[in-house]
Amino acid sequence: METDSKYNFQWKDLGDIDLGRPKLGPTTLVAVYRLMQYTMRDVIEKQLGPKRTNDIFIEAGHKAGMEFCKNVLDTTLDFNGFVANLTENLLNFSIGLLRIEKADMDNFSFIITVSEDLDCSGLPYGGVTVCDYDEGFLAGILHVYTGKNFTVKEIDCWGTGERTCRFAVEMISE
């Protein structure tokens, strides 16, 4: 396996979409996104196994969440303002509809739902949660906002027969 990476992703690496797609614009169909994600997952899992694949998707989601937070969200807001800003931007980017079901501000732990999410809403029942990338994405956003580390675990998913994705979020004590 190569040790030198030719990539070190940063938000600017998304390029100038307006320049590059003057007729097609910045959007695409959810099916195209899922085609890329699930075929990539399939290939990686065949090569590395399910556990390592999940870890890779969580790590990639974490990096994406950090970049999304740094480049899209207003980290100067108080927590309620930040959540409102996050909710608005997840909607604007058509990622999903965020809601905090339960919050323990003393321990900085939450139950968050994301409905109509990009990764799995509408998938057939598979008996397992599939939003590993989203776990990392949410953890990365919270890490940039707070400077703390978080574990995010999906506890309900379309893949398990639910109609929303539900995540348990816990700050990791240092």
Stockholm file with secondary structure:
# STOCKHOLM 1.0

chainA/1-174         METDSKYNFQWKDLGDIDLGRPKLGPTTLVAVYRLMQYTMRDVIEKQLGPKRTNDIFIEAGHKAGMEFCKNVLDTTLDFNGFVANLTENLLNFSIGLLRIEKADMDNFSFIITVSEDLDCSGLPYGGVTVCDYDEGFLAGILHVYTGKNFTVKEIDCWGTGERTCRFAVEMISE
#=GR chainA/1-174 SS CCCCCSCCCCGGGGCCHHHHCTTTCSCCCHHHHHHHHHHHHHHHHHHHCHHHHHHHHHHHHHHHHHHHHHHHSCTTSCHHHHHHHHHHHHHHTTSCEEEEEEEETTTTEEEEEEESCTTTTTCCCCSSCCCHHHHHHHHHHHHHHHSSCEEEEEEECGGGTCSSEEEEEEECCC
#=GC SS_cons         CCCCCSCCCCGGGGCCHHHHCTTTCSCCCHHHHHHHHHHHHHHHHHHHCHHHHHHHHHHHHHHHHHHHHHHHSCTTSCHHHHHHHHHHHHHHTTSCEEEEEEEETTTTEEEEEEESCTTTTTCCCCSSCCCHHHHHHHHHHHHHHHSSCEEEEEEECGGGTCSSEEEEEEECCC
//
